[in-house]
Amino acid sequence: MAPATRSKPARPRGQPLSGLAPYLYLTPALLALGVFVYYPLLNTVYISFHEWNLVSAKRSWVGLENYRNLLMSPDFRGILLQSGLYVLLALVGNFLLPVGLALLTLQVGEREGEVYQSLLFAPTVVAVSVGSLIWLWFYLPAGGVFNSLMAQLGLPPQPWLSSSATALPAVSLVAAWKYLGFHYLIALAGLRAIPREYLEAARVDGASGLSLLRWVVLPLFGPSALFLFLSTVIQSLEYAFIPIEVLTQGGPFGSTSNLMYAVWQEAFKFFRAGLASAQAVTMIALFAGFILWQFRLLERRVAYER
Amino acid sequence: MNAKRGVWLARGLLLLAVAAVLAPVLYQIGLSLKPASQIFSAPLSPFSWPATLENYRVVLQKLPFGRYLFNTLAFALGVTLGQIVLAVLAAYAFSTYRFRGQGFLFGWVLVSLMIPFVVTYLPNYLLLARLKLLNTLVGLILPMLAGGYGIFLMRQHFRSFPRSILEAAQVDGANSWQILWKVLVPANLAAISALAVYVFINTWNQFVWPLLVANQPQVYVLTVAVQRFAGGEGVNNWGAMMAAATLATLPTLLLYLTMQKSILETFTEGAVKG
């Protein structure tokens, strides 16, 4: 894209360019971002071209070898597939479900809605690592809550966390529990931001129930829903990270690992820094589209205010 | 009639969601108050009578909780203070000045919000190792100071502050540093303290970074200590494990109960007003 096609940000209120002062005010924050976010990012790319065990003084340049190994590895393909599953399950538990609950909340009074909001939000302030512990108890093969429930229903007990068929959804459920209230809060705020006059006008014109929802509420809710959708996709692997660490450590047989967790394991459990970094770069590349899209949304809003 | 039934249906489903979301919290607290003999006798009921504080006694006896509490507080307060100062300064530049590279630099602030932590952890770990800062509070705090969210949020607030007041202060002879600390910051104190609570809770709940760089008992923060206890001494002692978990959760839950409104606002702002 030619630089000229992008409109320059308008000068806020016709101010002249300032001198050195703004740069001085920015220095500490930009230094922190540079040293602890962007330099590491570049460093990760650099390390990904090496074979290195983290401790030895010798890093050997292997070019694209790590990437080639990843693409050839059936394990990595499994991890990609599982990451896709995590994204899908997060979209159900942390996008569709909170949006649905937020829409339902519009049916009840505003005061009543606030009560649901503060109760549903509560797990957000609990540390995920700490909050995941009770789920270990829920999922216990003998004496756990889920299997006691199964017994009451006359069903056989399930090895929730030790069977590769059930472990990933079980871990995903914990992530959904932890972040449901946060996403519900955002969805509800988006819905409440729809100007009342629009709804009134549509009602006067005879719209009600589903047609009001379909033709008025959803179109106006679209932009904030898109934002929430992208946040969910971008965060989904991170949301599952700690539940994986606490509940399964990626097992059984790697079946609950995802791209992000695999990076962690390669780096700090198997000490294969090069491979871990190549995985990290691949992950960023896979999510780059969503990240840029989200960035555009944020940027547009920021530009809007000017 | 139909509308009324719709309201009740909505209410029922919402209450169901509330019950499902709160159940794990209730079970955690309930289990922590159960005597060991009762833990497996009625797994479906979260509470049993009479309740006991025995599990708390065991945990407080086995773990140096004061030490962990101090570490966690120092970590959370250090990060909060640092992030707030950096965010206020940067937001001041972005909101009241106009300078070359403004949009470009702000773009990098926004993008930093979307970079997953695992991408930066390995190089940051190596950096701390080289600086001999592993297993120190300073090492724990420093990398956490890079927080784009605070800059983003404070900028919003500073922008909406009436420019005429800033200009009046300038006419009165205040320099830009004084204008920031004597006019802008006091006027935005509510938003700043809301952001502080948000950063504090987030830092308090950090687990992966402290697990990586503070893995010696003397620098454990609560999340790490609880996890170590759950996988070590407290393994299979569910009552004690849940007592430790409840103790670690209490401070943030209390903060939430007392400052709910501003916490909910801060969590919403970035996503909606953003």
Boltz contact constraints between the chains, C-beta under 6 A:
constraints:
  - contact:
      token1: [A, 9]
      token2: [B, 103]
      max_distance: 6.0
  - contact:
      token1: [A, 11]
      token2: [B, 98]
      max_distance: 6.0
  - contact:
      token1: [A, 15]
      token2: [B, 98]
      max_distance: 6.0
  - contact:
      token1: [A, 17]
      token2: [B, 98]
      max_distance: 6.0
  - contact:
      token1: [A, 18]
      token2: [B, 97]
      max_distance: 6.0
  - contact:
      token1: [A, 18]
      token2: [B, 99]
      max_distance: 6.0
  - contact:
      token1: [A, 21]
      token2: [B, 176]
      max_distance: 6.0
  - contact:
      token1: [A, 22]
      token2: [B, 93]
      max_distance: 6.0
  - contact:
      token1: [A, 22]
      token2: [B, 97]
      max_distance: 6.0
  - contact:
      token1: [A, 22]
      token2: [B, 99]
      max_distance: 6.0
  - contact:
      token1: [A, 25]
      token2: [B, 89]
      max_distance: 6.0
  - contact:
      token1: [A, 25]
      token2: [B, 92]
      max_distance: 6.0
  - contact:
      token1: [A, 25]
      token2: [B, 93]
      max_distance: 6.0
  - contact:
      token1: [A, 26]
      token2: [B, 90]
      max_distance: 6.0
  - contact:
      token1: [A, 26]
      token2: [B, 93]
      max_distance: 6.0
  - contact:
      token1: [A, 28]
      token2: [B, 86]
      max_distance: 6.0
  - contact:
      token1: [A, 29]
      token2: [B, 86]
      max_distance: 6.0
  - contact:
      token1: [A, 29]
      token2: [B, 90]
      max_distance: 6.0
  - contact:
      token1: [A, 29]
      token2: [B, 151]
      max_distance: 6.0
  - contact:
      token1: [A, 32]
      token2: [B, 145]
      max_distance: 6.0
  - contact:
      token1: [A, 32]
      token2: [B, 146]
      max_distance: 6.0
  - contact:
      token1: [A, 33]
      token2: [B, 112]
      max_distance: 6.0
  - contact:
      token1: [A, 33]
      token2: [B, 146]
      max_distance: 6.0
  - contact:
      token1: [A, 36]
      token2: [B, 124]
      max_distance: 6.0
  - contact:
      token1: [A, 36]
      token2: [B, 143]
      max_distance: 6.0
  - contact:
      token1: [A, 36]
      token2: [B, 146]
      max_distance: 6.0
  - contact:
      token1: [A, 37]
      token2: [B, 112]
      max_distance: 6.0
  - contact:
      token1: [A, 37]
      token2: [B, 120]
      max_distance: 6.0
  - contact:
      token1: [A, 37]
      token2: [B, 146]
      max_distance: 6.0
  - contact:
      token1: [A, 40]
      token2: [B, 120]
      max_distance: 6.0
  - contact:
      token1: [A, 40]
      token2: [B, 123]
      max_distance: 6.0
  - contact:
      token1: [A, 40]
      token2: [B, 124]
      max_distance: 6.0
  - contact:
      token1: [A, 41]
      token2: [B, 119]
      max_distance: 6.0
  - contact:
      token1: [A, 43]
      token2: [B, 123]
      max_distance: 6.0
  - contact:
      token1: [A, 44]
      token2: [B, 119]
      max_distance: 6.0
  - contact:
      token1: [A, 44]
      token2: [B, 123]
      max_distance: 6.0
  - contact:
      token1: [A, 101]
      token2: [B, 17]
      max_distance: 6.0
  - contact:
      token1: [A, 104]
      token2: [B, 10]
      max_distance: 6.0
  - contact:
      token1: [A, 104]
      token2: [B, 13]
      max_distance: 6.0
  - contact:
      token1: [A, 104]
      token2: [B, 14]
      max_distance: 6.0
  - contact:
      token1: [A, 107]
      token2: [B, 6]
      max_distance: 6.0
  - contact:
      token1: [A, 107]
      token2: [B, 7]
      max_distance: 6.0
  - contact:
      token1: [A, 107]
      token2: [B, 10]
      max_distance: 6.0
  - contact:
      token1: [A, 108]
      token2: [B, 10]
      max_distance: 6.0
  - contact:
      token1: [A, 108]
      token2: [B, 11]
      max_distance: 6.0
  - contact:
      token1: [A, 116]
      token2: [B, 14]
      max_distance: 6.0
  - contact:
      token1: [A, 118]
      token2: [B, 260]
      max_distance: 6.0
  - contact:
      token1: [A, 119]
      token2: [B, 18]
      max_distance: 6.0
  - contact:
      token1: [A, 120]
      token2: [B, 21]
      max_distance: 6.0
  - contact:
      token1: [A, 125]
      token2: [B, 201]
      max_distance: 6.0
  - contact:
      token1: [A, 125]
      token2: [B, 252]
      max_distance: 6.0
  - contact:
      token1: [A, 125]
      token2: [B, 256]
      max_distance: 6.0
  - contact:
      token1: [A, 126]
      token2: [B, 249]
      max_distance: 6.0
  - contact:
      token1: [A, 127]
      token2: [B, 205]
      max_distance: 6.0
  - contact:
      token1: [A, 127]
      token2: [B, 223]
      max_distance: 6.0
  - contact:
      token1: [A, 129]
      token2: [B, 207]
      max_distance: 6.0
  - contact:
      token1: [A, 129]
      token2: [B, 223]
      max_distance: 6.0
  - contact:
      token1: [A, 129]
      token2: [B, 227]
      max_distance: 6.0
  - contact:
      token1: [A, 130]
      token2: [B, 226]
      max_distance: 6.0
  - contact:
      token1: [A, 130]
      token2: [B, 245]
      max_distance: 6.0
  - contact:
      token1: [A, 130]
      token2: [B, 248]
      max_distance: 6.0
  - contact:
      token1: [A, 130]
      token2: [B, 249]
      max_distance: 6.0
  - contact:
      token1: [A, 133]
      token2: [B, 230]
      max_distance: 6.0
  - contact:
      token1: [A, 133]
      token2: [B, 245]
      max_distance: 6.0
  - contact:
      token1: [A, 134]
      token2: [B, 24]
      max_distance: 6.0
  - contact:
      token1: [A, 134]
      token2: [B, 27]
      max_distance: 6.0
  - contact:
      token1: [A, 134]
      token2: [B, 28]
      max_distance: 6.0
  - contact:
      token1: [A, 137]
      token2: [B, 238]
      max_distance: 6.0
  - contact:
      token1: [A, 143]
      token2: [B, 40]
      max_distance: 6.0
  - contact:
      token1: [A, 143]
      token2: [B, 43]
      max_distance: 6.0
  - contact:
      token1: [A, 145]
      token2: [B, 43]
      max_distance: 6.0
  - contact:
      token1: [A, 148]
      token2: [B, 43]
      max_distance: 6.0
  - contact:
      token1: [A, 148]
      token2: [B, 44]
      max_distance: 6.0
  - contact:
      token1: [A, 185]
      token2: [B, 267]
      max_distance: 6.0
  - contact:
      token1: [A, 185]
      token2: [B, 268]
      max_distance: 6.0
  - contact:
      token1: [A, 186]
      token2: [B, 271]
      max_distance: 6.0
  - contact:
      token1: [A, 189]
      token2: [B, 268]
      max_distance: 6.0
  - contact:
      token1: [A, 189]
      token2: [B, 272]
      max_distance: 6.0
  - contact:
      token1: [A, 190]
      token2: [B, 272]
      max_distance: 6.0
  - contact:
      token1: [A, 234]
      token2: [B, 114]
      max_distance: 6.0
  - contact:
      token1: [A, 238]
      token2: [B, 116]
      max_distance: 6.0
  - contact:
      token1: [A, 242]
      token2: [B, 207]
      max_distance: 6.0
  - contact:
      token1: [A, 260]
      token2: [B, 118]
      max_distance: 6.0
  - contact:
      token1: [A, 263]
      token2: [B, 118]
      max_distance: 6.0
  - contact:
      token1: [A, 264]
      token2: [B, 118]
      max_distance: 6.0
  - contact:
      token1: [A, 267]
      token2: [B, 122]
      max_distance: 6.0
  - contact:
      token1: [A, 280]
      token2: [B, 118]
      max_distance: 6.0
  - contact:
      token1: [A, 280]
      token2: [B, 119]
      max_distance: 6.0
  - contact:
      token1: [A, 291]
      token2: [B, 114]
      max_distance: 6.0
  - contact:
      token1: [A, 295]
      token2: [B, 110]
      max_distance: 6.0
  - contact:
      token1: [A, 295]
      token2: [B, 111]
      max_distance: 6.0
  - contact:
      token1: [A, 298]
      token2: [B, 110]
      max_distance: 6.0
  - contact:
      token1: [A, 298]
      token2: [B, 274]
      max_distance: 6.0
  - contact:
      token1: [A, 301]
      token2: [B, 274]
      max_distance: 6.0
